[in-house]
């Protein structure tokens, strides 16, 4: 069976269009768990850790975290949430944020734990979100307890 030229071009066009659409869908699906967390003029593109699996893994085993990147742990309930640095390879600032989006505690320059037993960090404050960014950045941008954080969906 011979395919007429105009049908051939339609088939090729449909194939190329399908590839482009699939590519766009993949790009969008990879970004669906990324939002911006902003304090004044300083914003971080953060991955969301919402599921139990995402929260348990967090930033473990990552050898680096780009300058304006981070991870935001989102909890259903506002309560005390403890963190530890087991299997985390890079120092972090860990920032606890309440349901009003106010910073309630900052653990600055929290170092990786290389021991079999790792101390938990519990600020004794209720939080709905916990933000992890590179160590030293909270001090560098002037972030303090009581400051408000804004969340911007990308």
N, C-alpha and C positions, 0 to 999 in steps of 0.2 A: 504494500500500500504506500503510495507516495503522498507525503504531507505537502500541502501547498505552502509556498513561501510565507504568506501572511499568517497562516496557522503556526508555522515554525517560529516566527518572531513573537507571536502571542505566547507560546509555550515558554520561550526563553525569558520574555518579559515577566511572566507569572512566576517563574522559578527565581529570578533575581529579586523580585518584589518579596517573595516568601522569605528569602534569606535575609533581606534587610529587616523585615518585620520581626523575624525570630531574633535577630541581633539586638534590636531595640528592646524587645521583651526581656532578653537576658540581662542587658545593661540595667534596665529598670528593676528587675527582680533582685539584682545584686545590691542595689542602693536602697531597697525598701526598709532595711534595718539601720539606716544611717540618718541621723538628725544633727542639727547644730545645737550646741549648748553655748550660750553667750553670757558674759559678764562685762558690762559696759561695752567697750569697743573690741573686746577679745572673744573670739569664737573658736570653738573646737568642733571638728567633724567627728562625731562619736558613733560607734557601733552600739546597738542596743542589745543588752542581755536581759531577755524577758523570760524565756523558758528555764526550767530547772537545769537542763543540760548546759545552756549558754552561761548561766550564772555559776555553775560548778567549774566550768572551764575558764571563764573570764579571760585574762591576758596570760594565762600559763603558757610556758614554753616559747613565748615570742622573744626574739633576740633584740628587737628594737620596736619603738613606737614613734612614728613620724611626729614632728614638732607640734603641729596643731591637730593632733588626733587624740582619741581616747576611747573609753568604754563607759557607757551609762547603764547601771543596773537598775531595773525598774521593778518595784515591788507592789504587790496588790494592796498590802496594808502598811500603814505608817507605824513602825515599831523599831526597836533596837535591832540593828543588823551588824553582826560581827564579820570582820574580814581577816584574812591571813595572807601571807606571801609565799606559801608553799608552791614550789615549781614555777614561780614567777622569776624571770631572769633579769628584769630591769627594775631600778628603783622608781617608785611612783609617789605622787601626791594623791591621797584618797580623800574625797570630799563628800560628806554626808549632807543631804538636802531634804528639807521637810516638804509636806504636801502644799505649803504656801510658796514653795520654790526659794526658801531662805536657806542659806548655808548655816548648818548647826554645829559642824565640827570639821576640822581639817587635820589629817595626819600627814605632815610634811616629810618629804624625803624618806618614805618608808622603804626599807631595804629588803631585797630578796632573802628568803630563808633557805639556807643550804643544809639545815639540820633535819633529823628525822622527826623531831617535834618542833612545831612552829607556834609561836605565841599568837593568839588572836588579838585583833584590835577592836575593842568595843568602846565607842565614845560615850556610852551611857545616855545617848540622845535618841529620840525617835526620828526616823527618816523614812521617806518613801523612795528616794533615789540615792544612789551612791555613784559618784563620778571618779574615774581613775584617769589621770593624765601624767605626763612625764614629771619626774621629781624636780622641784624647784620652780615650776611654772606658776603655781598659785602665789608664791611670794613675789615672783617677777612681775606678775600682772596686778599685784596688790589685792588679791582676793582675801577676804577676812570673814570670820563668823559674823552673821547678820546681813551680809550682802545678798542681794537677790540675783537669781540665775534665771535666764529666759531660755525656753526650748523652742527651736524653730524647725519645723518639718521641712525637709529638702524635697 
